[in-house]
Amino acid sequence: MDAPLVRNGLRPFRPADSFYEIYAEDLEPELTRLRPDLVVHGWGVPEAAVAARRAGIPALWHGFGRMLPDGIGFEPGPFERPPRPLIYLTLGTAFGTAEVLTTAIRGLARLDAHVVVASGRVRPDDLGELPADVTVRAWVPQADVVAHADLVVHHGGSGSTLGALAEGVPQLVLPHGADQFANAEALVTVGAALRLLPAELSADAVTEQARKLPSRRDAARAIAAEIAAMPSPDEVARELPKHAK
């Protein structure tokens, strides 16, 4: 089994052969001593994943046979740009409800696009049957998705607002509380977004406003250029000691 790895310049080592009866504590000394770059383990020895996580080492599950639990094996990245436009929908962590999400999904599903939904505190199962072009996950790597998105539909939270602005992506904001109304107002004022207030929300309204969003792309990109010209986190960090007492 090691020969293909060696031929490709890899240096494998096998600390133990076991099925189920291996524990994280059994592997931790070897991982500490050898510091491998990657741990590959069978699904029958989940403690290997625990040991790798504790050691800060990436790990891959190795499945076999027909019984393959979710998350095992190589899978293509789910957020590469599809042939059609990509729309990202999230309502954050505090204000999302199944009712608002399903309303937004119904409106966005009418567009010729693929819709990726981060359902947050709303369980994906609570959203019922979904169109084929809608992908729902409890959480997604938001920065990766936004970087490939053509439109971002969200609640107006600071993270989603700034993340979409930094990528120059037009936004449809569905504010519900906290600073979301003020964020939506600022985005609309500069021409980078449209908004729907709670009393205005319907599937038809979401469809209508989403179709208008490409016209906001130039304004969104102009703000992205301004953000890119600002000092980087590294530059700010280098300046901080100058202000210490």
C-alpha positions as CSV (number, residue, x, y, z in Angstrom):
1,M,0.0,0.0,0.0
2,D,2.9,2.4,0.7
3,A,4.6,2.0,-2.8
4,P,2.3,4.5,-4.7
5,L,2.9,7.0,-1.9
6,V,6.7,6.6,-2.0
7,R,6.7,6.9,-5.8
8,N,5.0,10.2,-5.5
9,G,7.6,11.6,-3.1
10,L,5.6,10.9,0.1
11,R,7.0,9.4,3.3
12,P,4.3,7.3,4.9
13,F,4.4,5.8,8.4
14,R,1.9,3.5,10.1
15,P,1.9,3.8,13.9
16,A,-0.7,1.0,14.4
17,D,-2.9,-1.5,12.7
18,S,-6.2,-1.6,14.4
19,F,-10.0,-1.5,13.9
20,Y,-12.0,0.5,16.5
21,E,-9.6,-0.4,19.3
22,I,-7.2,2.5,19.0
23,Y,-7.5,5.7,21.0
24,A,-6.2,9.2,20.6
25,E,-3.8,8.7,23.5
26,D,-2.2,5.8,21.5
27,L,-1.3,8.0,18.6
28,E,-0.5,11.3,20.2
29,P,3.2,10.4,21.2
30,E,4.0,9.4,17.6
31,L,2.3,12.5,16.1
32,T,4.3,14.6,18.6
33,R,7.5,12.9,17.7
34,L,7.2,12.7,13.9
35,R,5.0,15.8,13.2
36,P,3.5,14.5,10.0
37,D,1.9,16.9,7.5
38,L,-1.2,14.8,7.1
39,V,-3.0,12.0,8.9
40,V,-5.1,9.5,6.7
41,H,-7.2,7.1,8.7
42,G,-10.1,4.7,8.3
43,W,-13.6,5.6,9.3
44,G,-13.4,2.7,11.8
45,V,-10.8,4.5,13.8
46,P,-12.3,7.9,14.5
47,E,-9.9,8.5,17.5
48,A,-7.2,9.1,14.9
49,A,-9.1,12.2,13.9
50,V,-9.2,13.3,17.5
51,A,-5.5,12.8,17.9
52,A,-4.8,14.8,14.7
53,R,-7.0,17.6,15.7
54,R,-5.4,17.9,19.1
55,A,-2.0,18.0,17.4
56,G,-3.1,20.6,14.9
57,I,-2.5,18.3,11.9
58,P,-4.9,18.0,8.9
59,A,-6.7,14.7,8.6
60,L,-8.5,12.8,5.9
61,W,-11.0,9.9,6.4
62,H,-10.4,6.8,4.3
63,G,-13.6,4.9,3.6
64,F,-14.0,1.4,2.3
65,G,-16.8,-0.8,1.1
66,R,-20.3,0.6,0.6
67,M,-20.8,2.0,4.1
68,L,-19.5,5.5,3.8
69,P,-20.6,8.0,6.4
70,D,-21.0,11.6,5.4
71,G,-17.8,13.6,5.2
72,I,-15.5,10.7,4.1
73,G,-13.5,10.6,0.9
74,F,-12.4,13.2,-1.5
75,E,-15.2,15.6,-2.6
76,P,-15.0,18.4,-5.0
77,G,-15.1,21.8,-3.4
78,P,-18.8,22.9,-3.2
79,F,-18.2,26.6,-3.8
80,E,-16.4,26.8,-7.1
81,R,-18.2,29.1,-9.5
82,P,-20.9,27.1,-11.3
83,P,-21.9,27.7,-14.9
84,R,-24.8,29.8,-13.8
85,P,-24.8,32.7,-11.4
86,L,-24.3,31.9,-7.7
87,I,-26.5,33.5,-5.1
88,Y,-25.5,33.3,-1.4
89,L,-28.3,33.6,1.2
90,T,-27.7,33.9,5.0
91,L,-29.6,35.4,7.9
92,G,-26.7,35.1,10.4
93,T,-26.8,33.6,13.8
94,A,-29.4,35.6,15.8
95,F,-32.4,36.6,13.6
96,G,-32.9,33.8,11.1
97,T,-36.2,32.1,11.0
98,A,-37.5,29.3,8.8
99,E,-40.3,31.5,7.6
100,V,-38.0,34.3,6.3
101,L,-35.6,31.8,4.8
102,T,-38.2,29.8,2.9
103,T,-39.7,33.1,1.6
104,A,-36.3,34.2,0.4
105,I,-35.5,30.8,-1.1
106,R,-38.8,30.7,-3.0
107,G,-38.1,34.1,-4.5
108,L,-34.5,33.3,-5.4
109,A,-35.3,29.9,-6.8
110,R,-37.2,31.6,-9.6
111,L,-34.0,33.0,-11.0
112,D,-31.7,31.1,-13.3
113,A,-29.0,30.6,-10.6
114,H,-27.7,28.3,-8.0
115,V,-28.6,29.3,-4.5
116,V,-26.3,28.4,-1.6
117,V,-28.0,28.9,1.8
118,A,-26.3,29.0,5.2
119,S,-29.3,28.3,7.5
120,G,-27.6,29.2,10.8
121,R,-29.7,28.4,13.8
122,V,-32.5,27.2,11.5
123,R,-32.2,23.4,10.9
124,P,-32.1,22.6,7.2
125,D,-34.8,20.0,7.8
126,D,-37.2,22.7,8.9
127,L,-37.1,24.3,5.4
128,G,-39.1,21.5,3.8
129,E,-38.6,20.3,0.3
130,L,-36.3,22.6,-1.7
131,P,-35.8,23.1,-5.4
132,A,-32.9,21.2,-7.1
133,D,-30.9,24.4,-7.6
134,V,-30.8,25.2,-3.8
135,T,-28.1,23.9,-1.6
136,V,-28.6,24.3,2.2
137,R,-26.0,23.8,4.9
138,A,-26.1,24.8,8.5
139,W,-22.8,26.7,8.1
140,V,-20.5,27.4,5.2
141,P,-17.1,29.0,4.8
142,Q,-18.7,32.4,4.1
143,A,-15.6,34.2,2.8
144,D,-15.1,31.4,0.2
145,V,-18.7,31.5,-1.0
146,V,-18.9,35.3,-1.1
147,A,-15.7,35.4,-3.2
148,H,-17.5,33.4,-5.9
149,A,-21.0,34.9,-5.5
150,D,-22.8,37.1,-8.0
151,L,-25.4,38.3,-5.4
152,V,-25.5,38.1,-1.6
153,V,-28.8,38.1,0.2
154,H,-28.5,38.6,3.9
155,H,-29.9,40.2,7.1
156,G,-27.5,43.2,7.2
157,G,-25.2,42.0,9.9
158,S,-21.8,43.6,10.0
159,G,-19.8,40.5,8.9
160,S,-22.0,39.8,5.9
161,T,-22.2,43.4,4.9
162,L,-18.4,44.1,5.0
163,G,-17.6,40.7,3.5
164,A,-19.7,41.3,0.5
165,L,-18.5,44.9,0.2
166,A,-14.9,43.7,0.2
167,E,-15.6,41.4,-2.7
168,G,-17.6,44.0,-4.7
169,V,-20.7,41.9,-4.7
170,P,-24.1,43.6,-4.8
171,Q,-26.4,42.9,-1.9
172,L,-30.1,42.5,-1.1
173,V,-30.6,43.2,2.6
174,L,-33.5,41.8,4.7
175,P,-33.0,43.6,8.0
176,H,-34.7,42.5,11.2
177,G,-32.9,44.0,14.2
178,A,-29.8,45.4,15.9
179,D,-27.6,47.4,13.5
180,Q,-29.1,45.8,10.4
181,F,-31.5,48.6,9.5
182,A,-28.6,51.2,9.7
183,N,-26.3,48.9,7.6
184,A,-29.0,48.5,5.0
185,E,-29.6,52.2,4.8
186,A,-25.9,52.9,4.3
187,L,-25.6,50.3,1.6
188,V,-28.7,51.6,-0.3
189,T,-27.4,55.2,0.0
190,V,-24.1,54.4,-1.7
191,G,-25.9,52.4,-4.4
192,A,-24.3,49.0,-3.5
193,A,-27.5,47.2,-2.4
194,L,-31.3,47.1,-2.3
195,R,-33.4,46.2,0.8
196,L,-36.7,44.8,1.8
197,L,-38.1,45.8,5.2
198,P,-40.0,43.1,7.2
199,A,-43.4,44.5,6.0
200,E,-42.3,44.4,2.4
201,L,-40.9,40.8,2.4
202,S,-42.5,38.3,0.0
203,A,-41.2,35.8,-2.5
204,D,-42.3,38.1,-5.3
205,A,-40.5,41.0,-3.8
206,V,-37.3,39.0,-3.4
207,T,-37.4,37.9,-7.0
208,E,-38.1,41.5,-8.2
209,Q,-35.3,43.1,-6.2
210,A,-32.8,40.3,-6.9
211,R,-33.3,40.9,-10.6
212,K,-32.3,44.6,-10.2
213,L,-29.1,43.9,-8.2
214,P,-26.7,43.6,-11.2
215,S,-27.2,47.3,-11.7
216,R,-25.6,47.8,-8.2
217,R,-22.4,46.0,-9.2
218,D,-20.4,49.0,-10.3
219,A,-21.0,50.8,-7.0
220,A,-20.2,47.7,-5.0
221,R,-16.9,47.3,-6.9
222,A,-16.0,50.9,-6.3
223,I,-16.3,50.4,-2.6
224,A,-14.3,47.1,-2.8
225,A,-11.5,49.1,-4.4
226,E,-11.6,51.6,-1.5
227,I,-11.4,48.8,1.0
228,A,-8.5,47.1,-0.8
229,A,-6.6,50.4,-0.6
230,M,-6.9,50.6,3.1
231,P,-4.1,49.5,5.4
232,S,-3.9,45.7,5.7
233,P,-4.2,43.9,9.1
234,D,-0.4,43.3,9.0
235,E,0.2,47.0,8.5
236,V,-2.1,47.9,11.4
237,A,-0.4,45.4,13.6
238,R,3.0,46.9,12.9
239,E,1.7,50.3,14.0
240,L,0.1,49.2,17.2
241,P,3.3,49.1,19.3
242,K,3.9,52.7,18.5
243,H,0.7,53.5,20.5
244,A,1.4,51.4,23.5
245,K,2.4,53.1,26.8
